[in-house]
Amino acid sequence: MNRRPYALLAGFVFLAPAFAQDFPRTPAEYLRRMDANGDGRIDETEYVRYMSQGFLRMDVNGDGVLDANDAPMRPGARPVHLDEFQRNLIQQFHKLDRNRDGVLDAKELAQPPR
């Protein structure tokens, strides 16, 4: 499986909020924005919901697929489906969860995935 489209899309997802609002400058700021229930930790659902926002903004026609109907694509690029994108986010979440406690703290958010 070619991971490059996911890496590029993940980069756009992190950058998309910067164009719409203040860009979080620290892991603690990311944590506060992702932390829907305010418990100071990010669970898998919160992570996927937050990280999917950029995809959903880019999906102009709302069909759950990023393709040429949403934005120009490079020749040969294949469409990316939301469910596929979110499965990749779940994998990223578990790579970031270094202590395997099922939640991310600011320190884990600051470390690159393995």
TILUM-991970 format. One record per atom (N, C-alpha, C): atom name; chain; x negated, y negated, z; residue in three letters; residue number from 1. Coordinates in steps of 0.02 Angstrom, whole numbers. Atoms other than C-alpha are relative to their C-alpha. Example, Ala and Ser with C-alpha at 12.3 -4.5 7.8 and 13.67 -1.06 7.14 Angstrom:
R|atome|chaine|X|Y|Z|residu|num
R|N|A|-45|59|0|ALA|1
R|CA|A|-615|225|390|ALA|1
R|C|A|-45|-60|0|ALA|1
R|N|A|42|59|-3|SER|2
R|CA|A|-684|53|357|SER|2
R|C|A|39|-55|37|SER|2
end
This chain:
R|atome|chaine|X|Y|Z|residu|num
R|N|A|-42|59|0|MET|1
R|CA|A|0|0|0|MET|1
R|C|A|-44|-62|0|MET|1
R|N|A|37|62|5|ASN|2
R|CA|A|-65|-172|-47|ASN|2
R|C|A|23|-47|55|ASN|2
R|N|A|-19|41|-57|ARG|3
R|CA|A|-67|-277|112|ARG|3
R|C|A|-9|-75|-15|ARG|3
R|N|A|13|70|15|ARG|4
R|CA|A|-120|-439|27|ARG|4
R|C|A|63|-42|-3|ARG|4
R|N|A|-60|42|0|PRO|5
R|CA|A|58|-501|-9|PRO|5
R|C|A|26|-13|70|PRO|5
R|N|A|-23|10|-68|TYR|6
R|CA|A|101|-474|174|TYR|6
R|C|A|-44|-51|37|TYR|6
R|N|A|45|47|-33|ALA|7
R|CA|A|-53|-567|233|ALA|7
R|C|A|14|-71|-23|ALA|7
R|N|A|-15|66|25|LEU|8
R|CA|A|-14|-713|120|LEU|8
R|C|A|68|-25|26|LEU|8
R|N|A|-66|20|-24|LEU|9
R|CA|A|169|-714|170|LEU|9
R|C|A|-2|-15|74|LEU|9
R|N|A|6|14|-72|ALA|10
R|CA|A|124|-703|354|ALA|10
R|C|A|-32|-68|11|ALA|10
R|N|A|31|67|-5|GLY|11
R|CA|A|12|-855|329|GLY|11
R|C|A|50|-54|-13|GLY|11
R|N|A|-52|50|15|PHE|12
R|CA|A|156|-950|250|PHE|12
R|C|A|50|-5|57|PHE|12
R|N|A|-48|1|-55|VAL|13
R|CA|A|270|-900|393|VAL|13
R|C|A|-28|-40|58|VAL|13
R|N|A|29|40|-54|PHE|14
R|CA|A|148|-973|519|PHE|14
R|C|A|-3|-73|-19|PHE|14
R|N|A|7|69|22|LEU|15
R|CA|A|126|-1130|415|LEU|15
R|C|A|67|-34|-12|LEU|15
R|N|A|-64|31|16|ALA|16
R|CA|A|309|-1158|369|ALA|16
R|C|A|27|-45|55|ALA|16
R|N|A|-25|46|-52|PRO|17
R|CA|A|357|-1228|540|PRO|17
R|C|A|-37|-66|2|PRO|17
R|N|A|40|61|-1|ALA|18
R|CA|A|217|-1356|521|ALA|18
R|C|A|30|-53|-45|ALA|18
R|N|A|-29|48|47|PHE|19
R|CA|A|306|-1437|375|PHE|19
R|C|A|67|-26|24|PHE|19
R|N|A|-67|19|-22|ALA|20
R|CA|A|473|-1445|463|ALA|20
R|C|A|1|-34|68|ALA|20
R|N|A|1|26|-68|GLN|21
R|CA|A|422|-1494|639|GLN|21
R|C|A|-71|-4|25|GLN|21
R|N|A|67|1|-30|ASP|22
R|CA|A|275|-1518|756|ASP|22
R|C|A|-30|70|-1|ASP|22
R|N|A|35|-64|3|PHE|23
R|CA|A|148|-1380|732|PHE|23
R|C|A|-26|17|69|PHE|23
R|N|A|28|-20|-66|PRO|24
R|CA|A|110|-1284|893|PRO|24
R|C|A|-76|3|-4|PRO|24
R|N|A|73|4|3|ARG|25
R|CA|A|-72|-1316|932|ARG|25
R|C|A|-36|50|45|ARG|25
R|N|A|31|-49|-46|THR|26
R|CA|A|-103|-1186|1067|THR|26
R|C|A|43|63|3|THR|26
R|N|A|-40|-61|-10|PRO|27
R|CA|A|-50|-1006|1101|PRO|27
R|C|A|57|-11|50|PRO|27
R|N|A|-52|13|-49|ALA|28
R|CA|A|47|-1071|1251|ALA|28
R|C|A|60|-36|-32|ALA|28
R|N|A|-55|33|35|GLU|29
R|CA|A|149|-1185|1136|GLU|29
R|C|A|38|49|-44|GLU|29
R|N|A|-33|-52|39|TYR|30
R|CA|A|184|-1039|1018|TYR|30
R|C|A|45|42|46|TYR|30
R|N|A|-38|-41|-47|LEU|31
R|CA|A|238|-937|1167|LEU|31
R|C|A|64|-35|21|LEU|31
R|N|A|-60|36|-21|ARG|32
R|CA|A|359|-1071|1226|ARG|32
R|C|A|53|-2|-56|ARG|32
R|N|A|-48|3|55|ARG|33
R|CA|A|437|-1084|1053|ARG|33
R|C|A|31|68|-16|ARG|33
R|N|A|-25|-68|14|MET|34
R|CA|A|454|-896|1031|MET|34
R|C|A|43|27|56|MET|34
R|N|A|-30|-29|-61|ASP|35
R|CA|A|515|-863|1208|ASP|35
R|C|A|73|-20|8|ASP|35
R|N|A|-72|17|0|ALA|36
R|CA|A|704|-865|1182|ALA|36
R|C|A|31|5|69|ALA|36
R|N|A|-32|-9|-66|ASN|37
R|CA|A|745|-802|1358|ASN|37
R|C|A|-38|-36|56|ASN|37
R|N|A|35|41|-49|GLY|38
R|CA|A|617|-912|1448|GLY|38
R|C|A|-37|39|54|GLY|38
R|N|A|34|-40|-52|ASP|39
R|CA|A|530|-770|1542|ASP|39
R|C|A|-76|-5|-3|ASP|39
R|N|A|72|9|4|GLY|40
R|CA|A|355|-824|1488|GLY|40
R|C|A|-36|55|-39|GLY|40
R|N|A|29|-54|40|ARG|41
R|CA|A|328|-670|1380|ARG|41
R|C|A|42|9|-63|ARG|41
R|N|A|-34|-9|64|ILE|42
R|CA|A|372|-625|1201|ILE|42
R|C|A|11|75|-11|ILE|42
R|N|A|-13|-70|16|ASP|43
R|CA|A|459|-460|1168|ASP|43
R|C|A|4|7|-76|ASP|43
R|N|A|0|-14|72|GLU|44
R|CA|A|469|-378|997|GLU|44
R|C|A|55|-37|-37|GLU|44
R|N|A|-56|33|31|THR|45
R|CA|A|640|-451|958|THR|45
R|C|A|-13|-75|-8|THR|45
R|N|A|16|71|3|GLU|46
R|CA|A|585|-629|999|GLU|46
R|C|A|-53|-14|-52|GLU|46
R|N|A|54|8|48|TYR|47
R|CA|A|427|-609|897|TYR|47
R|C|A|26|4|-72|TYR|47
R|N|A|-26|-11|68|VAL|48
R|CA|A|517|-542|743|VAL|48
R|C|A|48|-57|-19|VAL|48
R|N|A|-47|54|15|ARG|49
R|CA|A|655|-673|755|ARG|49
R|C|A|-37|-64|-17|ARG|49
R|N|A|38|61|11|TYR|50
R|CA|A|532|-818|768|TYR|50
R|C|A|-40|3|-65|TYR|50
R|N|A|44|-6|57|MET|51
R|CA|A|413|-753|636|MET|51
R|C|A|39|7|-65|MET|51
R|N|A|-42|-7|60|SER|52
R|CA|A|557|-721|514|SER|52
R|C|A|28|-67|-23|SER|52
R|N|A|-29|65|18|GLN|53
R|CA|A|610|-905|514|GLN|53
R|C|A|-29|-27|-65|GLN|53
R|N|A|30|25|62|GLY|54
R|CA|A|486|-951|377|GLY|54
R|C|A|25|38|-61|GLY|54
R|N|A|-27|-41|55|PHE|55
R|CA|A|544|-806|268|PHE|55
R|C|A|70|-24|-17|PHE|55
R|N|A|-70|20|11|LEU|56
R|CA|A|725|-859|291|LEU|56
R|C|A|5|-69|-32|LEU|56
R|N|A|1|67|31|ARG|57
R|CA|A|684|-1040|246|ARG|57
R|C|A|-21|5|-73|ARG|57
R|N|A|23|-7|69|MET|58
R|CA|A|593|-984|89|MET|58
R|C|A|50|37|-43|MET|58
R|N|A|-51|-38|37|ASP|59
R|CA|A|738|-870|39|ASP|59
R|C|A|58|-47|-18|ASP|59
R|N|A|-46|54|19|VAL|60
R|CA|A|830|-1011|-47|VAL|60
R|C|A|70|24|-14|VAL|60
R|N|A|-67|-24|17|ASN|61
R|CA|A|974|-907|-112|ASN|61
R|C|A|30|47|52|ASN|61
R|N|A|-27|-37|-56|GLY|62
R|CA|A|995|-810|51|GLY|62
R|C|A|15|73|-13|GLY|62
R|N|A|-14|-70|15|ASP|63
R|CA|A|990|-636|-25|ASP|63
R|C|A|-45|50|36|ASP|63
R|N|A|44|-45|-38|GLY|64
R|CA|A|858|-565|94|GLY|64
R|C|A|-60|24|-39|GLY|64
R|N|A|56|-19|43|VAL|65
R|CA|A|728|-554|-44|VAL|65
R|C|A|-36|-63|-22|VAL|65
R|N|A|40|54|29|LEU|66
R|CA|A|586|-672|-87|LEU|66
R|C|A|-22|23|-68|LEU|66
R|N|A|16|-17|69|ASP|67
R|CA|A|573|-667|-274|ASP|67
R|C|A|0|-63|-43|ASP|67
R|N|A|4|57|45|ALA|68
R|CA|A|566|-778|-427|ALA|68
R|C|A|62|-45|3|ALA|68
R|N|A|-59|42|-8|ASN|69
R|CA|A|742|-841|-388|ASN|69
R|C|A|-9|-52|56|ASN|69
R|N|A|12|45|-56|ASP|70
R|CA|A|672|-926|-232|ASP|70
R|C|A|-57|-48|-14|ASP|70
R|N|A|59|41|15|ALA|71
R|CA|A|505|-992|-295|ALA|71
R|C|A|-40|33|-55|ALA|71
R|N|A|43|-31|51|PRO|72
R|CA|A|383|-967|-436|PRO|72
R|C|A|-46|52|32|PRO|72
R|N|A|44|-53|-25|MET|73
R|CA|A|285|-806|-412|MET|73
R|C|A|-55|11|-51|MET|73
R|N|A|55|-15|47|ARG|74
R|CA|A|119|-757|-486|ARG|74
R|C|A|20|61|-41|ARG|74
R|N|A|-16|-58|43|PRO|75
R|CA|A|131|-634|-630|PRO|75
R|C|A|-18|66|34|PRO|75
R|N|A|11|-66|-30|GLY|76
R|CA|A|146|-455|-569|GLY|76
R|C|A|17|6|73|GLY|76
R|N|A|-18|-3|-71|ALA|77
R|CA|A|196|-503|-392|ALA|77
R|C|A|69|33|6|ALA|77
R|N|A|-64|-33|-9|ARG|78
R|CA|A|335|-395|-326|ARG|78
R|C|A|40|-37|53|ARG|78
R|N|A|-42|32|-51|PRO|79
R|CA|A|482|-460|-226|PRO|79
R|C|A|-13|30|69|PRO|79
R|N|A|8|-22|-69|VAL|80
R|CA|A|472|-447|-36|VAL|80
R|C|A|69|-3|33|VAL|80
R|N|A|-65|-5|-34|HIS|81
R|CA|A|628|-388|57|HIS|81
R|C|A|-8|-16|74|HIS|81
R|N|A|2|20|-70|LEU|82
R|CA|A|668|-455|230|LEU|82
R|C|A|-13|60|46|LEU|82
R|N|A|9|-58|-44|ASP|83
R|CA|A|680|-281|309|ASP|83
R|C|A|-72|26|-3|ASP|83
R|N|A|70|-21|9|GLU|84
R|CA|A|509|-234|238|GLU|84
R|C|A|-47|-49|36|GLU|84
R|N|A|40|52|-33|PHE|85
R|CA|A|436|-399|299|PHE|85
R|C|A|4|8|76|PHE|85
R|N|A|-8|-7|-72|GLN|86
R|CA|A|508|-372|473|GLN|86
R|C|A|-32|64|27|GLN|86
R|N|A|36|-60|-22|ARG|87
R|CA|A|440|-194|483|ARG|87
R|C|A|-75|-15|7|ARG|87
R|N|A|70|21|-5|ASN|88
R|CA|A|269|-270|450|ASN|88
R|C|A|-11|-43|62|ASN|88
R|N|A|6|40|-61|LEU|89
R|CA|A|299|-397|589|LEU|89
R|C|A|-1|43|62|LEU|89
R|N|A|-2|-45|-57|ILE|90
R|CA|A|340|-256|709|ILE|90
R|C|A|-69|34|8|ILE|90
R|N|A|67|-29|-3|GLN|91
R|CA|A|174|-173|665|GLN|91
R|C|A|-50|-51|27|GLN|91
R|N|A|44|52|-25|GLN|92
R|CA|A|85|-338|694|GLN|92
R|C|A|10|-11|75|GLN|92
R|N|A|-15|9|-72|PHE|93
R|CA|A|172|-358|862|PHE|93
R|C|A|-37|53|41|PHE|93
R|N|A|31|-54|-39|HIS|94
R|CA|A|108|-189|921|HIS|94
R|C|A|-76|-3|-3|HIS|94
R|N|A|72|11|2|LYS|95
R|CA|A|-68|-230|863|LYS|95
R|C|A|-21|-55|48|LYS|95
R|N|A|15|55|-46|LEU|96
R|CA|A|-63|-392|962|LEU|96
R|C|A|9|21|73|LEU|96
R|N|A|-14|-23|-69|ASP|97
R|CA|A|5|-302|1117|ASP|97
R|C|A|-55|46|24|ASP|97
R|N|A|60|-39|-17|ARG|98
R|CA|A|-167|-247|1173|ARG|98
R|C|A|8|42|63|ARG|98
R|N|A|-7|-38|-62|ASN|99
R|CA|A|-115|-191|1347|ASN|99
R|C|A|60|48|-2|ASN|99
R|N|A|-55|-47|12|ARG|100
R|CA|A|35|-95|1277|ARG|100
R|C|A|56|-4|51|ARG|100
R|N|A|-54|8|-48|ASP|101
R|CA|A|160|-168|1399|ASP|101
R|C|A|66|-20|-32|ASP|101
R|N|A|-61|14|36|GLY|102
R|CA|A|288|-207|1264|GLY|102
R|C|A|17|-74|-5|GLY|102
R|N|A|-10|72|5|VAL|103
R|CA|A|272|-397|1278|VAL|103
R|C|A|-67|-33|-15|VAL|103
R|N|A|61|39|14|LEU|104
R|CA|A|148|-529|1222|LEU|104
R|C|A|-4|-59|47|LEU|104
R|N|A|11|60|-39|ASP|105
R|CA|A|73|-662|1332|ASP|105
R|C|A|-41|-48|-43|ASP|105
R|N|A|37|50|40|ALA|106
R|CA|A|-20|-819|1275|ALA|106
R|C|A|-69|26|-21|ALA|106
R|N|A|67|-27|16|LYS|107
R|CA|A|-188|-729|1280|LYS|107
R|C|A|4|48|-59|LYS|107
R|N|A|-8|-47|55|GLU|108
R|CA|A|-126|-590|1166|GLU|108
R|C|A|18|-36|-65|GLU|108
R|N|A|-18|38|59|LEU|109
R|CA|A|-50|-717|1047|LEU|109
R|C|A|-61|-34|-31|LEU|109
R|N|A|60|36|24|ALA|110
R|CA|A|-220|-804|1034|ALA|110
R|C|A|-49|46|-36|ALA|110
R|N|A|48|-46|30|GLN|111
R|CA|A|-312|-647|979|GLN|111
R|C|A|25|24|-68|GLN|111
R|N|A|-22|-25|66|PRO|112
R|CA|A|-311|-593|797|PRO|112
R|C|A|20|74|6|PRO|112
R|N|A|-19|-71|-1|PRO|113
R|CA|A|-224|-427|762|PRO|113
R|C|A|-58|44|-23|PRO|113
R|N|A|53|-47|21|ARG|114
R|CA|A|-337|-276|743|ARG|114
R|C|A|20|33|-65|ARG|114
end
